[in-house]
């Protein structure tokens, strides 16, 4: 992977209230994506290339106002 991996934190909000938080971070030698709505949290292990792609897509969607 030619990118340095950094923690990505994306907050999905509506009317100023967080609806969900997505976090992608290195953990235990791998990369884990966590999605939480405040009550439930779900995590999946990703390949580094998958984590970068998902993080970039979430950030682009947020900048475009799609989420």
C-alpha positions in Angstrom: 0.0 0.0 0.0 1.5 3.3 -1.0 -0.5 5.4 1.4 0.1 6.0 5.1 -3.0 4.8 6.9 -4.6 7.2 9.4 -7.7 6.9 11.4 -10.8 8.1 9.6 -13.8 9.3 11.5 -17.0 10.2 9.7 -20.1 11.5 11.4 -23.4 11.2 9.6 -25.8 13.9 11.0 -29.3 15.1 10.4 -30.5 18.4 11.8 -27.4 18.7 13.9 -27.8 15.3 15.6 -25.4 12.4 14.9 -27.2 9.5 13.3 -24.2 7.3 12.9 -20.4 7.3 13.4 -18.1 5.4 11.1 -14.5 4.8 12.2 -11.8 3.1 10.3 -8.6 2.3 12.3 -5.6 0.0 12.5 -6.1 -2.6 15.1 -4.4 -5.9 16.1 -2.3 -6.0 12.9 -5.3 -5.3 10.6 -7.8 -2.6 9.8 -11.3 -2.5 11.3 -14.3 -0.5 10.2 -16.8 0.3 13.0 -20.3 1.6 12.5 -22.3 2.8 15.4 -25.7 4.4 15.8 -25.2 5.1 19.5 -27.0 1.9 20.6 -25.3 -0.8 18.5 -21.8 -1.0 17.2 -20.7 -3.4 14.4 -17.1 -4.0 13.3 -15.6 -5.7 10.3 -12.0 -6.5 9.4 -10.8 -5.0 6.1 -7.9 -5.2 3.7 -5.8 -2.0 3.7 -7.0 -1.3 0.1 -10.6 -1.7 1.1 -10.2 0.6 4.1 -8.7 3.4 1.9 -11.4 3.0 -0.7 -14.3 3.1 1.8 -12.8 6.1 3.7 -12.3 8.0 0.4 -15.8 7.3 -0.7 -17.4 8.3 2.6 -15.4 11.6 2.7 -16.3 12.4 -1.0 -20.0 11.7 -0.3 -19.9 14.0 2.7 -18.3 16.8 0.7 -20.9 16.4 -2.0 -23.7 16.5 0.6 -24.9 13.0 -0.2 -24.9 11.9 3.4 
